[in-house]
């Protein structure tokens, strides 16, 4: 699996779950009982969920979110309508019951299901003694007089369905020890099926770590499924689980992750990450100051990514074929022989403040520039069969003496490696310093070279310093994004970031995002940092 695929699956639900906390805080001011039951809420959750959010410190979570700068500035994200609807009933109940609910709300679990992760959610919590009767009475009093609640029986269990003012319905299944709530009655039925058949996360072998490990106090955790294919062609698909420990700070949110079970499967990416030397620094000296999105990976991981990308292209019947065979395959072989220590792709803006045109460049370090240039010329001459020129001088456009601009045949490999599969092919190339640069147009290459020549680089920017000071100094892969610009150029982030960011652009545009993959003693740690962009940090 490619590094950006791991990054995307780390994000797809992690951010969704993270942001539900901004909605949770508004209704979770509930009293807790002193006596706690030992009922395991994971014995209710179906095994096919995509992710799970769990907190055993609801009060602390509420306080931490309230203390965030984005909260004080009025920037909230209500990622779950389920929470917003439930809170109305809870707030009303709190006004009527002076002693409040005696739920054990220190532990709250939310499961996220396909196909609609934002709406297909189920909330689970423990019930204190007497809470069921109090809650049932309140919900009946609060129900619509025109459309009263109705009772549905499923496999011997009672599901109460309450109408909401917006026309939707809230399905509630209550037992002595727990409460299950969802907008989707079918999801509550799936929970009942899993509970009766004992096919829940608690019984899933690959999820045992959640029950076996000794959890620290005041913990807020996200568990994300990572689908993988085993090494054996006869084995069925499997899933690993990514665990993220969430910490809320005044300036943002930190998600420290770990991949469980990666040592038991023959994953090409895992082996490539383990075999590679970690990167140091954050490549700010190789990026224009206007960069708003970039990805960098280590040598071994990048080469594994080339292999995965080529295999993906070979399964596509529309693969571009040159006169002497596939140019994508030839280019992949070239990268395997000539690529150096890292592969970097970036999106940055032009100097024309009116147009604000985004440029894209793929930067592949090479072992020996002279040898790499000679081998590329041989490859291009072979493809063209000497019938047309494949390079020209690039010195006038960049101000760098001796620079050549190469024109490559149409292909898809480099765009796939850069993470911009929806855009044009990266058919322009030049060698600059110790790297091969590729881009869809020569203007992007010229703008990139000129920025670096003039010292107008990203590491001189204040927000870059703020974002990188929270990252691990050594890592195998990294994605950084200024979401205020990313949301304006969705085509460039489609393959690197989940669509959830664009769906909530008004909120996420205030944040800087960093995702790292670190490998320590054959364990993969995907770490995520979401920093609020302070008003006193000027936007570029």
LINGIVEN-V241101 format. One record per pair of residues at least 24 apart in sequence whose ideal C-beta (glycine too) atoms are under 7 Angstrom apart, sorted by the first residue. I is the first residue (numbers start at 1). GAP is how many residues later the second one is. Records with the same first field share a line. If there is no record, write none. Layout:
I=GAP, GAP
This chain:
1=227, 266, 268
2=267, 303, 306
3=266, 294, 298, 302, 474, 514
4=291, 415, 491, 492
6=263, 511, 520
7=472, 508
8=490
9=215, 217
10=214, 232, 247, 505, 516, 518
11=486, 487, 504, 517
12=486
13=37, 38, 99, 104, 211
14=208, 210, 230, 241, 514
15=485
16=63, 96, 101, 102, 484
17=34, 36, 93, 95, 205
18=204, 228, 235, 237
19=58, 60
20=33, 59, 60, 63, 90
21=40, 44
22=43, 54, 55, 56
23=55, 56, 57, 60, 61
24=59
25=37, 40, 41
26=61
27=56, 59, 60, 63, 64
28=30, 34, 77
29=33
30=70, 71, 73, 75
31=69, 70, 71
32=72, 73, 74
33=69, 71, 95
36=68
37=67, 89, 140
39=87, 138, 139
40=162
41=66, 68, 83, 85, 137
42=158, 159, 160, 168
43=152, 157, 159
44=80, 134, 136, 147, 150, 151, 156
45=66, 149, 155, 156
46=144, 145, 148, 154
47=147, 152, 153, 154, 157
49=62, 63, 64
50=62, 63, 64, 67, 175
51=61, 171, 172, 173, 174
52=57, 59, 171
53=56, 57, 169
54=55, 167
55=53, 165
56=50, 51, 163
57=49, 161, 162, 163
58=47, 48, 50
60=158
61=159
64=184
65=183
67=183
68=180, 182, 464
69=181, 182, 463, 465
70=440, 462
75=432, 435
77=427, 430
79=39, 425
80=41
81=38
82=39, 41, 100, 101
85=79, 85
86=37, 95
89=50, 53
92=50
93=45
96=42
97=37
101=30
102=26, 28, 29
103=24, 25, 28
104=24
113=74
119=64
120=64, 67
121=61
122=58, 60, 65, 66, 69
123=58, 59
124=54, 56
125=53, 54
126=51, 52
127=47, 49, 50, 51, 52
132=42, 44
154=35, 38
155=37, 41
157=35
159=26, 29
161=24
206=33, 34, 35, 55
207=34
209=51
219=26
220=26
221=24, 25
222=24
226=33
228=37, 39
230=35, 36
231=34, 35
238=27
242=284
244=284
251=280, 281
252=277, 278, 279, 280
253=277
254=275
255=272, 273
256=271
257=268, 269, 270, 271
258=265, 267
259=265, 267
262=262
263=259
268=36, 40
269=32, 35
270=254
272=28, 29, 31, 32
273=28, 203, 244, 246, 251
274=245, 248
275=25
276=24, 25, 200
278=196, 197, 198
279=63, 196, 197
280=193, 194
282=186, 189, 196
283=61
284=173, 174, 175, 180
285=172, 174
286=58, 77
287=59, 170, 171
288=60, 160, 163, 168, 169, 170
289=162, 167, 168, 169, 171, 172, 251
290=58, 59, 250
291=55, 56, 57, 167
292=55, 56, 57, 189, 190, 193, 194
293=53, 54, 188, 193, 199, 200, 203
294=50, 51, 52, 186
295=50, 124, 184, 201
296=46, 48, 181, 182
297=45, 46, 179, 180
298=44, 178, 179
299=40, 41, 42, 43
301=175, 176
302=37, 40, 41
303=33, 36
305=112
306=26, 29, 30, 111
309=104, 107, 108
310=103
313=99, 100
320=90, 91, 92
322=61, 87
323=60, 62
324=58, 59
327=56, 82, 84
328=83, 84, 85
330=49
331=80, 82
332=81
334=41, 42, 45
335=29
338=28, 29, 34, 37
339=25, 26, 27
340=25, 26, 27, 94
341=24
343=74
345=73, 74
347=142, 145
350=97
358=131, 134
359=85, 88, 89
360=58, 60, 79, 80, 84, 132
361=76, 78, 83, 84, 87
362=52, 55, 56, 64, 76
363=72, 74
364=71, 72
365=69, 70
366=68, 69, 70
369=62, 65
372=59, 64
373=58
376=30
380=26, 28
383=26
394=36
397=45, 49
398=48, 51, 52
399=51, 54
400=49, 53
403=27, 29
404=26
405=25, 37
406=24
414=24
419=76, 77
420=72, 75
421=74
422=69, 72
423=68
461=79
462=75
463=49, 70, 74
466=65, 71
467=45, 47, 64
470=59
471=43, 45, 58
472=44, 46, 55
474=44
475=41, 42, 43
476=41, 42, 43
477=40
478=37, 38
479=36
480=33, 34
481=32
482=30
483=25, 26, 28, 29, 30
484=25, 49, 55
